[in-house]
Amino acid sequence: MANETKMVFGSTTTVISLAATLASAANTYSGLAGCTMTQLDNSTALYPWARAVLNIPDTFASAPTAGGTFDLYMSLDDVDGATDETPLPGATDIVYLAKYVGSFVVDNQDVANVKAIVISLEGVQKAQFYTANNCGVQSSYTSNPLTVKVTPFTYAPT
């Protein structure tokens, strides 16, 4: 039908790829062994929202705590056209230095998890993402990395 709204998706970026375990109460950060972080570039289309997908393909050390989460954080790059937000989060200060953007609630079973949330990209041209393990147990790693993929989107008339 004419004049209806549809979702328009941009390109998906794997913003975090962690080829290592992540201890309970730990977070990803630049310089973490096995962690590859890729900048999300939203500067051309300026999509206002994104779907973020956490993929934990391997199991956990044991079943996560009921209601446990992997929390997603973001820091902005090129905030004034050239300079990134500083200082960047490290191993222990993510909640103070990055912006919380959402939580993936994981199943309290020792199984692989794929979880999606919708986050706001309003005012975001470029960003780095981080995840914090608050599920009560260590994530495992055998051969498939833990990933977070972000796909910007907007709504447009048909």
Secondary structure as UniProt FT lines:
FT   TURN            2..3
FT   STRAND          5..9
FT   STRAND          13..18
FT   TURN            24..25
FT   TURN            30..31
FT   TURN            33..34
FT   STRAND          35..37
FT   STRAND          40..41
FT   TURN            43..45
FT   STRAND          49..56
FT   TURN            66..67
FT   STRAND          69..77
FT   TURN            79..80
FT   HELIX           94..97
FT   STRAND          99..105
FT   STRAND          113..120
FT   TURN            122..123
FT   STRAND          126..134
FT   STRAND          146..157
//
